[in-house]
């Protein structure tokens, strides 16, 4: 999920559809816009500090990830593959 608003202090809400679901991170980008439209980004070796809080039953109607920062709320539509 390449979204340049997910920086320090932002909150990402992910719906969980399966019992026992896990979370994995991908490659880090030092600079990139929203998405990899042209397939370019500056790759970086970064260490993320993440905190997970599970809100059981609260996100049932959620179909897509959502995010917020100090000034905005974001609906994130992901392209389905496969």
DAFEN-V307203 format. One record per backbone hydrogen bond with DSSP energy under -1.0 kcal/mol. NH is the residue of the N-H (numbers start at 1). CO is the residue of the C=O. If there is no record, write none. Layout:
NH:CO + NH:CO
//
This chain:
6:3 + 7:5 + 10:7 + 11:68 + 13:66 + 21:18 + 30:42 + 35:2 + 42:31 + 44:28 + 58:55 + 62:59 + 66:13 + 67:74 + 68:11 + 69:72 + 74:67 + 76:65
//
